[in-house]
Structure formats: C-alpha cells, structure tokens
Amino acid sequence: MTDTAAERSAGNTSPNTGKTEPGIKAIRLRHPWRNAFAVVLLLIVALFITDAAMRPAYDWPAVGKYLFDQRISQAAFITLQLTVYSMVIAIILGVTLAIMRLSPNAVVASIAWVYLWIFRGTPVYVQLAFWGLIGTIYQTIDIGLPFTDPWVSLPTRVALSAFILAIVGLALNEAAYMAEIVRAGLLSVDSGQEEAATALGMSWFQTMVRVIVPQSMRVIIPPAGNEVISMLKTTSLVTAIPFTLELYTRSRDIAAVTFETVPMLIVASIWYLFFTSILMVGQYFLEKRFARGIGDRRPDKKADDATASLTGVTPVVGSGQPTVVLPPTDPHKGDH
C-alpha cells in the first residue's frame, strides 16, 4: 500500500480493485488544562495593566512629559554613540584576539589567553572605575623613544576625556567576549574547507574572506547580536568613570531634582526598549540572510513533475514520513 500524505488525507486506493477506501480521520487532542492556564495568564496580565494604569506612583503624565524631553533625548543619543563606538572597536579587537588564540605561535596565543583571562575574570564596573582613575596612575601621556626625552607630553586628564575613557573601557571588556564568539564561529567551519581553498591556489586572506568567514557568520551573528544589546544596557555603568551624560545617569539626575524617581526610570526603560527592539529586528534579518542554504533543501519541482507523469502520484516532500511510489495500475485488470 502506498504510504503518502495524500492517501492518508483522501483515502487509500486499492491497486487490485481500483476502489477508494476511507482514510484515517485524525481527531485533534483536547488540552483543557493548557487552555485554562492561558486564560489565567491573560487575566493576570490584564489585572497588572489595569493596576499600573491607576497606581499614582507610576505618574504616567510625568512619563509623557519627560519622555521626549531634550535632556533625555540627548542622553539617549549619547548612549547610542557609546554603544556603536565601543562595539566597532570591540569587534575589530575581538577578531584580532580570536586569530591570535588560533595562532600556532605559543607566545601569541598565550598573550591573547591572558587578555581574555583578565577582562573576562573581572567585573566591568571595576574595570570602568579603574579607567576613571587612569589620570591618577599616569599623569602624562609621553610620545617618543624609550629612555629619551619625550617628543610630546600631554596631561592624561586633558588628552582623555570621560567620554573617550568610557568607550575604551567598554570596548576592551567587550573585545574579550567577542574574541570567543569569533573563535567559536571560525572553528565551526570544517577544516576541509580551508584545505580545498588552499588546493585551489587561494591565499590565506582570500580563504578567510571568501570561504571561512561567510560560513562562520551564521554561528557568530546570534551571540554577537546579543552582545550588542548587552552593550547598550552596560552603558548605564559608565557612571563609575564617572561619565554622567548617558541615559540612565541623566534620568537619575533629573529625578534627584524633581523627586519623580519611578517615572524617570520608566522613561529610561522605554528608550532602552526602543533601541533594543531595533537591534533585535536587525539581528533577525542578519541571521536570516546568513542562514541561507542551511537546513532542508527545496524540492526539485521538475523531478517531482517527472515522477508524477510516470506514476500518477506526486510525492509529498517534507511530510516527515517515508514515501513509497508505486507504478500505475490498470483498474480493470482485476476484472479479467
């Protein structure tokens, strides 16, 4: 008997009699407790929204008043700048560290490992506080040859503003995590790909750009996208430097004057949610683009049509069941 999705839904055709037998009628299972749980969840959400709308502590008019306040919008833009600049530096440095970790040179690989050990093993808040004290540790930045008088000597507090120190601190910390993400992506590509590219006469750079990196992106992008979102939220810690012009610290300073702490926290949260939503959408489309060709292949329509013309049965691809195609039979053969 032919075991196809079409026969299971429309009935089975006997090859001897040519008559159509009734197929199996599938009955969907009922899940009353699952539906009841969903209703309870909806009721809880509705009660929370109703309560939040009427609770005076949230002060929704104040939220609307400060949501597009010029000070808040400028702070949101600065937060976005910190995220973008820090991630660009972190990605470049992370790729470099990942290549160093994979280097056959023991010294190069060890230096990269020590870097990751330090920056992944200490809290980012502590690192930012350390960068805030860099002017106390190094009073001047000297440029010149070692053991000679410097050509240029600049006071550290003048050369490095709090904004630059915030970018440096965030980028150096994030580079350690990006290095591991990139390394995992590069290792996910089979070594035979590199060997085949070398056999074709491609250089190391051409192999990386045209073969290894495009295939590793599907592994790199999901965790890298999460790191970008995490970086956006980590910018709230640059107050340790101290840098006070980003979104969270700016909203906290306004709340200290207006005594509207909860509404200002809601305002900052709305801006963070707005930025993270945009980043999540961008991550989705990047994942979709670099995941092309991964998974089930599309059925060959021409091959299916050719099979159908020979057998009279169109195979169902992707049904998850074995498909057996029988040659066409003469319905009147059994009558002779």
N, C-alpha and C positions, 0 to 999 in steps of 0.2 A: 504494500500500500504506500502511496506517495505521502510523505510527511512534510507538507508545506504549510505556510501561514494561510494561504488562500483556501486550501482544503479544510483547514481547521475552522475557518470562519464561515465558509459557504457550504460545507459538507464534503463527503468523500465520494469519488466516482469509482465504481467498481469496474475494473478492466474487462471482466467477463460479460456482465450484463449491460453495462453502459448506463445503469440507473444511478441516480444520485441518492446516497444515503444521508440521513440527517446528521449534521455535525454536532460537535460538543458545544453545549450552551454554557458559557462562562458566567458565573454569578459573582459579582464583586462582594468581598467580605465587608461586613459592617464593623466599625470600630466606635462604639458608643462612648467609651471612656476617653478616647482621643478627642472626639468632638466636644465632650463635656469639659475637658481640660482647656481646649482652645477658647471656649466660651468664658471660662473662669479668667483666663489671661486677658481677654478683651475687657471684661468687667473691671479687672484691677487697673489696666491702663486707662480706662475711661474715668475711674474714680480718682486716679492720680492727676490726670489732666484737669479734671473739674476742681479738685482741691487746690492745685497750683494756680489756677486762674483766679481763685478767690482769696488766696492767702496774702495778707498785707506785706509779709516780709519780702516777697519777690518784687513788689513795687514795679509792675510792668510799665506804667507810664514813665518811670525813670529809666527803664531799659530802653524804651523807644527814644527817649530824649538824648541819651549818650551813645546810642548805637552808631550813629553817623557823625558824632562829634569830631571836630577837626583834629583834636589831640589824639583821639583813639584811631582815626583813620591813618594819621601819620605814623603812629606806633605800629599799626598793622603792616604798613608798607616797609618799615624798618625791619620788622620780624621776617617778612618775606625776603628782604635783602640778605639778612643773616643766614637764612636757610639756603638760598641759592648759592651765595658765595662760598659758604662752608662746604656744601655738597660738591661743588665743582672741584675745589681743592682736594677734598677727601677722596673723590673718585680717581683723580689723577695720581695722588699719592698711594691710594689703595691698590691700583693696578700695578704700580711700581713695586710695592711691597709683595704683592702676590707673585710677581715674576721672580723677585729675589728669593722668596720662600721655595720656589721650584728650581732654583739655580743649583747645578751640581757643585758649585763652589761652596765649601763648608763655611767659610768666613762670611760670605754674602748672606747665605741662608740663616746663619746664627744671628747676625745683626738684625735681620728682619724679624726673627723669632723673639729677640729681646725687646724690640719695639712693641710688638703685639702683647708681650707679657706685661709690660709696664702700663700701656694705655688701656688694655682690657681689664687689668687687675686692680685699677684704682678708680674710685668714683669720679664721674665727670665734674661734679660740683667741686671736689677737692682740686682737680686739675685747673678749673677756671679760677678758683681762689689763688692758686699758685701763679697763674699768668697775671692776675691782678697785682701781685707783689713783685713782678719781674723788674720794675723800676727800682725797687729797693735792693734787689740782688745785684743787678747790673745797672749802675748809674749812667753809663755811657755806652754807645754803640760805636766801636772803633773799626775803621776800614783801612787796611794796609797790610804790609808784610809782617810776619811774626818776628818778635824780638827787635822791632824797629819802631820808630815813632809813627803813630797812625797818620795816614793822609787826611782822613776826615774823622771827626769825633762829634757825635751828636748825643745830646741828653736823651735817655731812653723815654722819659715821660713825654718829650716833645715829638720824637720820631714815631712812637707807637701810641696811638690814641686808644681809648677804651673800646671803640667800635672795631678797630683792627685786632686788638687783643681778643675780643670775643670771637671774631672769625677764626683766628689762629687756634684758639683753644678748642672750639667746636670741631674744626676741620681735623686737627691732629688726633682727637679722640675718635672721630667717626672713621678716619682712614684705617684704623686697626680692624674695625668690623668689616669695612668694605674689602679689605685685603682678603679676609677669609671667605667672603662671598664670591669674589672673583676667582680665588684659587679653587673653590669647590666647583664653580662653573667650568673652569678650564680642565679640571680633572674628570669632569663628566663626559668629555668627548673622548671617544675611543682612540687609543694611540695609533691604530691603523690608519686613521685619517691623516695624521701627520706624516706617517711613513709613505702613504700614497702620494701626498703632495710633494714630498721630497723626491720620490721616484719620477715625478713629472717635471722635475727641474725647478720647482718653486723655491724661492728664498724663504728664510725664517719669517721675515716680515710679511711676505705675501701669504704664507701659510696661516699666520695668525689672523690677518685681516680678512682673507677670503674663505678660510676653512674653519679654523678653530673658534674664533670669536663669534661668528654668526650662529654656530651650533650651540655655543655655550650661553648665549643670551637668554634662551628660554629658561635656563636654570638661574641665571643671575638676576633677571628683572624682578620676579616676585619678592625675594628678600630685599633687593635694593630699593624697590618701591616702599616697602615697609620702613626701611631706614630713613628715607626722605621724610615720610610722615612723622617718624620718631624725632628726626632732627627739628622739624617745625615746632614740636612741643618742647624739645630740650632747650630751645632758645629762651624759655622762661627762667632758666638757671643762670643766665649771664649776669644777673644781679650780684653774683659772687665776685665779679671783677673789680669794682662794680660798674655796670652799664645799666642805666635806668630809663632808656628811651624805647625799649621794646614793649610789646603789647601788654603782657601781664603786669610788669612793674609800673607801667604808665597808668593802667586802670587801678592798680592798688594805690598809687599816689593820689589819684582823683578821689578814691573812696576815703582816704585819710582826711580829706578836706570836707567832703560832702556828707560823711558818715553813712554812705549808702554802699556798704560792702557787698551785700548779696546781689543787688542789681548790677554792680560793676563786674562781679565775677561772671554773671550771666552774659554780659556784653562781650567780655573777653572770650568766653566759651563759644559764643555764636560766631565770632570771627575765626577762631581756630577751626570750628566745624566747617565753615565755608571754605577755607583753604584746603583742609584735608579732603573734603568732598571732591574738589577739583583735581587734587593729586590722585585720588582713587580712580576717578574716571580716566585720567591719562594713563595710569598704570594698567587699567583693564585693556585699553586699546593697544598698548605696547605688548602686553602678554599675548593678545590675540594675533598681533602681526608676527611675532617671532615664534609662535607656536604653529605656524602654517606647515602642513605636511606631517605633523605629528598626530598619531592616532590612526583610526580606521581609514583606509583609502576609499575614495568614492567608487561606486560600482562602475564597471565598464559598460556603458549603455549599448554600444554596438555589439559586444559579446553577448549581452543578455538578449538583444533582439534576435541575434543569430540562433541562440539556443531555443528561443521561443518559436522561431519559424520551423525548427526541426522537430520539436517535441510537442508544441502546442501548449506548453506550460512555461510561464515566466517565473524564474527563480526569484525568491524574496531574499535580498541581501541585508544582513544586519539584524535578522529576527532573533538571533541567538540560538536557533535550532538547526539541527542538521537538515539539509535539503537533498532529497533524492529525486532525480528526474528520470521518469520512465518514458520510453518511446511511445508514440501514439498508437493506439489500438483501434481496430475496426469494431464498432459497437454491434455490428450484425454478425460478427464472426462466430459468436457462441450459438447463433440460431441455426447454423448449417449442420 
